């Protein structure tokens, strides 16, 4: 049974390097389905919402044993062409933070579990990922990345290109706020201990 620490945010928009406005090239950095302007596969907004939710749910659901996590809101970042004009598309992302501490020794196992899940679903794995990252592209053009941060925090990001919805949070905030730090900002450093992961 998945442990859900449902959350979301009034947090500042956290951008993937590839999702930043003006970026026009694909790569493993969190955008399995993203590419250059001509290569982008634009997905209907509601379809993208469902697919991204499925991607983060499936990815964290593949982790054994289950982990605690919290979701940010869906975020849309308009894409700019070479002339810095909005080209009418945006990158929609859903970011999930793993709140269970994952030790350095267990991080490779976590990444292998998600890669095995993605392969079983027919996703294309990116061969040039770093030791701290795994990413894949689904056949419909959506992408997913799992990254291990400097303090061992694990983040799952699913993304898709959509027609620009004209709002950075097109579906509103997630049901509850992300964990909050002493400075009042979001605190996504893992706090839950699990002998199998921590």
ZAMARGU-4260 file (C-alpha; in steps of 0.2 Angstrom, whole numbers, plus 5000, padded with zeros to 4 digits):
<rodrens>
0) 5000/5000/5000 | 5007/5017/4995 | 5010/5029/5009 | 5004/5046/5003 | 5009/5062/5011
5) 4998/5072/4998 | 5004/5089/4996 | 5006/5103/4984 | 5011/5120/4983 | 5011/5138/4985
10) 5029/5135/4982 | 5039/5144/4970 | 5040/5136/4953 | 5054/5124/4953 | 5060/5122/4935
15) 5069/5108/4926 | 5084/5115/4917 | 5076/5109/4901 | 5059/5116/4906 | 5066/5134/4907
20) 5059/5146/4895 | 5069/5148/4879 | 5077/5130/4880 | 5074/5122/4863 | 5084/5106/4864
25) 5080/5089/4872 | 5090/5078/4883 | 5089/5067/4898 | 5087/5081/4910 | 5069/5078/4915
30) 5061/5078/4899 | 5060/5061/4892 | 5047/5066/4878 | 5055/5083/4875 | 5065/5088/4860
35) 5068/5103/4848 | 5053/5113/4842 | 5051/5102/4827 | 5052/5086/4837 | 5040/5091/4851
40) 5024/5081/4852 | 5010/5092/4859 | 4998/5083/4870 | 4980/5089/4874 | 4980/5098/4891
45) 4968/5086/4900 | 4977/5071/4892 | 4994/5077/4898 | 4987/5080/4916 | 4981/5061/4917
50) 4997/5055/4909 | 5008/5064/4920 | 4999/5058/4936 | 5000/5040/4929 | 5018/5042/4927
55) 5023/5048/4944 | 5010/5036/4952 | 5017/5022/4943 | 5035/5027/4946 | 5034/5029/4964
60) 5022/5014/4965 | 5036/5003/4958 | 5047/5006/4973 | 5048/4992/4985 | 5045/4995/5000
65) 5034/5010/4998 | 5040/5027/5001 | 5032/5043/5008 | 5030/5057/4996 | 5022/5074/4992
70) 5017/5082/4976 | 5019/5100/4970 | 5005/5107/4959 | 5005/5105/4940 | 5016/5119/4933
75) 5016/5125/4915 | 5031/5135/4908 | 5028/5144/4892 | 5041/5140/4878 | 5050/5154/4869
80) 5057/5152/4851 | 5074/5159/4846 | 5067/5177/4845 | 5061/5175/4863 | 5043/5175/4858
85) 5031/5163/4866 | 5028/5150/4852 | 5011/5145/4859 | 5017/5129/4868 | 5022/5126/4886
90) 5030/5112/4896 | 5018/5105/4909 | 5027/5096/4923 | 5021/5087/4939 | 5035/5085/4952
95) 5034/5073/4966 | 5046/5073/4981 | 5051/5057/4990 | 5051/5061/5008 | 5058/5044/5014
100) 5077/5045/5017 | 5086/5035/5004 | 5104/5032/5009 | 5119/5032/4996 | 5120/5014/4997
105) 5102/5011/4992 | 5101/5025/4978 | 5107/5013/4964 | 5093/5000/4969 | 5080/5014/4968
110) 5085/5019/4951 | 5086/5001/4945 | 5068/4998/4951 | 5061/5013/4942 | 5071/5008/4926
115) 5064/4991/4927 | 5046/4997/4929 | 5048/5009/4914 | 5056/4995/4903 | 5041/4984/4907
120) 5029/4998/4901 | 5038/5000/4885 | 5046/5017/4888 | 5063/5021/4880 | 5077/5023/4893
125) 5090/5037/4890 | 5107/5029/4890 | 5116/5045/4894 | 5109/5048/4911 | 5121/5052/4926
130) 5124/5040/4941 | 5111/5051/4950 | 5098/5051/4937 | 5086/5040/4927 | 5075/5046/4913
135) 5063/5039/4900 | 5051/5043/4886 | 5034/5036/4884 | 5028/5032/4867 | 5015/5046/4868
140) 5029/5059/4870 | 5027/5061/4889 | 5043/5060/4899 | 5049/5055/4916 | 5065/5058/4926
145) 5070/5052/4944 | 5085/5063/4951 | 5094/5060/4967 | 5099/5077/4974 | 5115/5083/4984
150) 5107/5078/5001 | 5100/5062/4995 | 5083/5069/4991 | 5074/5060/4977 | 5063/5069/4965
155) 5051/5062/4951 | 5046/5074/4937 | 5035/5069/4923 | 5033/5081/4909 | 5024/5084/4892
160) 5022/5098/4879 | 5005/5106/4879 | 4997/5121/4870 | 5001/5136/4882 | 4986/5136/4895
165) 4990/5154/4899 | 4993/5150/4917 | 5008/5143/4927 | 4996/5133/4938 | 4982/5128/4926
170) 4974/5116/4938 | 4976/5126/4953 | 4986/5121/4969 | 4988/5103/4974 | 4976/5098/4989
175) 4988/5103/5003 | 5005/5113/5005 | 5022/5105/5003 | 5031/5103/5020 | 5037/5120/5025
180) 5054/5125/5032 | 5059/5137/5045 | 5060/5151/5032 | 5042/5148/5027 | 5047/5141/5010
185) 5045/5123/5004 | 5056/5110/5013 | 5057/5094/5003 | 5072/5086/5012 | 5067/5069/5017
190) 5062/5066/5035 | 5054/5048/5036 | 5066/5034/5040 | 5064/5016/5033 | 5077/5003/5037
195) 5075/4996/5019 | 5080/5013/5012 | 5088/5024/5025
</rodrens>
